[in-house]
Amino acid sequence: MHHAFRCAKRLFAQPGSAVVSVLCLTALFMTLPLDAAMAHAVTEGDKGYIQEIYGVHLIPFTYLGAKHMVTGYDHILFLFGVIFFLFRMKDIAIYVSLFALGHSLTMIAGVMFDFGINSYIIDAIIGFSIVYKALDNLGAYQRWFGVQPNTKVVTLIFGLCHGFGLASKLIDYEIAAEGLLPNLLAFNVGVELGQLLALTAILIAMGWWRRTESFYRYAYTANVAMMTAGFVFIGLQLTGYFVAG
């Protein structure tokens, strides 16, 4: 991780121009309806399917978990931020495993014990996790406060938050008690498979980008754009919370 901190310090030394990217990204997100902003939501068709079935259905729930992961852009965006400056597969495996552990624990426990958090609030927290990680990649905490938070602990904590995001929605869909635990475990396996698929695509793209001169030239802009997406996502969720309330 020392290499990552040196990279972040280098970004502050050459911020470049991120204004156009930020404005374009903000405009794109502002065109999204509130329903589209619910990145951890399960689609209406899947919701109906979940509500109608009873008993153990391992394959369908595995598929639903994988589908959720590859279409959950807030989850993928945070994962992108986590591995942005991780160059060794060992480090990537450790951080992704911590995130998966946190995500799995709260998703399964939240549904099993019927403990959920308001969907808008938890999704706003997930948006904050994106902002936090972007600032971390930019070396903001060292620059502003002279300290570096424990990145492993933070990754685990935000993994717990992401898990609560899905648990809250699955609770609303009232999965049948018959076969609940096996179905949730299958769903979680699907989530991890989807995460592995998304991670593979990200690593391929990042591997190519890191071999070009543009990586350090645009890394600052990429993280500012990611931070902007997080702020817009927070705004959309809080707006939804107050409108729905």
N, C-alpha and C positions, 0 to 999 in steps of 0.2 A: 504493500500500500504506500510505501514511501515514494515510489515512482509516481503514483497517482497524485500525491500531494505536490510533487515538483511540477507535474503537468498543470495542475490547477493554478499554481503560482505563476506559471508561464502564461496562462490565459489572461490573468489580470494585467500582465505586462503589455499585452497586445490585444485589447478588446475588439478592435475593428469596428465595423458598422453592423449593428443588429436591428436597426430601427425598421427597415423595410420588412424583414422577416417577421418581426414581432407584430407589426400592424396587419400584415396579411393573415397571420395565424389568428389574431384576435378577431378580425373580420369573419374568418371562416367559422370560428366557434360561435360567434354571435348569430350566425344564420341557423344554428342548430335549434330545433325545438327542445323543450325541457325533457321530453321523453327520450330523445336521442342522447341527451347528456347522461342518462342513467347507464353508464357503461357496464355496471355490474348486474344490470337487469336481465332477467330471463324473458325471452320473447313470448308474445301472447300465445302462439301456437304451442310452444313448449310448456307454458304455464297450464294450458288446458289439458295437455297430456299428463303432466304431473298430478293434477287434481283428480284425474279419472282412473288411474291405475292403482292396483292393490297388490301386495305381495312383493316378492323379490324379482327385480328386473335389472340384472347386472349390466348387460350390454347396453340397453337404452340409457341408463344413468351414466355409464362411462362415456358414451357418445355426447350426452348433454354437458358433462363436465368439460370435455375437450373442446366442444363448441363454444362454451362460455369463455374459456381461456383465450382462444385464438381470436375472439371478437371483443374481448375486454380491453379496449385500448388504454384505459387508465392503468390497468395492471401491467400491460406491455410497456407503456411509457416509463413507469417506475422501474421496471426491470432493465430497460434500456439505460436509464440513469445509473443504476447500480453497477452495471458492467462497463460503463463508458470508459473508465480508466483502468480496468482490470485486464492485464495482458497475459497472465498465466492461467492456464486451465485449472490449476489447483485453487487459486483464489476465487475464480468464477464459481467452481463447484461448492466452495464453502459458503459464499454469500447467497447463492441461489438456494442451497439447502436450508439455510437459516430462514430465508423468506418463505420457502415451501413449508417448513415446519410450523411457522407462525400462522400461515394461511390455513393449513390443515387443522390445527388445533381449534381455532376459534370457529371455523366453519362447521365442523362436526359437533363440537361442544355446544355452540350456540343453538343449533337446530335440536339436538338431543334434549337440552335442558330448557328449550323454549325461551332463550335469552337473546333478544334482538335489540338493535339500536335504530332510531329513526333513520330511514334510508337516505334522506337528504343530508342529515347531519354526518353520518358515517361516510357518505360519498364526498362531502366537503373535506373531511379529514383525509380521505384518500387523495383528494386534489392537493391538500397541503403536503402530503408525503412527496408528491412530485416536485413541488416548489422547494421543499427542504433538500431533496437530493440534488436538484440543479444547483442550488446555492453551495452545497457541499462540494460538488464538482468544480465550482468556480473558486474554491478556497475561501469563501466568504467568512466562515467562522474563525479561521485562523487570522484573517486580515482584520476583522472587526473586534474579536474578543481575545485573540491570542491563544485560543485553545482549539483542539480538534476533538469533537465528540467521538465516542467509540462507535465506529461505523458498523461493526458486527451487531452490537446491541441494538442500534437504531434500526438496522435492517430487519431484525427479528421483531421488534416492536411494531414497525409498519406492516410487517407480514401479518401480525395479529389483527391489525386494523383492516387490512384487505379481506381477511377471512370473515370478519364481522359484517363487512359489506355484503357479501353473498349470503351469509347466514340470515341476515335480516330479511332478505327478499324471499328466501326459501321458506322461512317461517310463514310469511304472508300467503304462500301458495298451499299451505296445509297438506304436506305430504302425508300419505296414509301411514298410520302407526305400524301396520303390518309390514314387516320387511324394511323398516326405516333405517336401522343401522347398516345392514348390508348394502342398501341402495345408496346411502350417504358415502360409505367407503368406496363403492364403485364410482360414484360421482367424483370423489376426491382423486381416485386413480386417473380418471379422465382429465381432471384439472391439471394434474402433474404431467400427463402425456401431452396435453395441449401446451403447457408451459415449456416442455422440452422442445416441441416443434417450433414454437415462437422463438425460443432462445437460439435454436440452431439457425434460423433465418437471420436473426439479429447478428449472431457471430460471423456468419458468412459475409453479410453486408459490412460489418465493422472491420473484419479482416481485410477486405478489399480497400475500404476507405483509409485505414491506418497505413497502408502501403503507399498512399499518395501524399503529395506535399500539402494538399488542401486540408488534411486532418487538423493540424494545429491552427491553420489559418481560419477555419470555420468552427472549430470546437467551441469557442466562446459563443458564437452566434447560435449554435445548436442548443447549448444549455440555457441561454437566455430565452430562446423560443420555447424550450421545454418548460421553463419556469413560467412563462406567460400562459402557456396552455393550462398549467396547474392553477394559476390565479383565475383564469376565465372559468375553469371547471368549478372552482370554489364559488365564484359569483353565481353561476347557473344553479348550483345546488342550494345555496342560501336563498336565492330568489324563489326557487321552487318550494322551499320550506315555508317561507312567509306567505306565498300565494296560496299554497295548499292549506295552510293553517287558518 
